[in-house]
């Protein structure tokens, strides 16, 4: 989760080192999936924010 948070907040000079640390727990393919998923969620949030979209009420209190 720390890795996802760091790459969400913006570019980091530590990304390569943190990705290497993930290799202790995940395969290269799993790391690619993780990065792609984080990027997709960030993209979706930014598009929604940019368009001024509101979260539908039934999802507003949902926690992951």
C-alpha positions in Angstrom: 0.0 0.0 0.0 2.9 2.4 0.7 4.0 2.0 -2.9 0.6 2.7 -4.3 0.3 5.8 -2.1 3.7 7.1 -3.2 3.0 6.7 -6.9 -0.4 8.2 -6.4 1.0 11.4 -4.8 3.2 12.0 -7.8 6.5 11.1 -9.4 9.1 9.9 -7.0 12.8 9.4 -7.3 12.3 6.3 -5.0 10.0 4.5 -7.4 12.6 2.1 -8.8 13.9 1.2 -5.3 10.4 0.6 -4.1 9.5 -1.5 -7.1 12.6 -3.6 -6.5 11.5 -4.1 -2.9 8.1 -5.3 -4.1 10.0 -8.1 -6.0 10.5 -9.8 -2.6 6.7 -10.4 -2.5 5.4 -10.2 -6.0 6.3 -11.4 -9.5 7.1 -8.8 -12.3 3.7 -9.4 -13.8 2.0 -8.8 -10.5 3.9 -5.6 -10.1 2.9 -4.5 -13.5 -0.7 -5.3 -12.6 -0.4 -3.3 -9.4 1.0 -0.2 -11.1 -1.6 -0.4 -13.9 -4.5 -0.7 -11.4 -3.2 2.2 -9.3 -2.8 4.3 -12.5 -6.3 3.4 -13.6 -7.9 4.4 -10.3 -5.9 7.7 -10.3 -6.9 8.4 -13.9 -10.6 7.7 -13.2 -10.5 9.9 -10.1 -8.9 12.8 -12.0 -11.3 12.6 -14.8 -14.3 12.6 -12.4 -12.8 15.5 -10.5 -12.1 17.4 -13.7 -15.7 17.0 -14.8 -17.1 17.9 -11.4 -18.8 14.5 -11.1 -20.3 13.5 -7.7 -20.1 10.1 -6.1 -23.4 8.3 -6.3 -25.0 8.2 -2.8 -25.0 4.5 -2.4 -21.2 4.4 -3.0 -20.3 7.5 -0.9 -19.7 5.6 2.3 -18.2 2.5 0.8 -14.7 1.7 2.0 -12.1 -0.5 0.4 
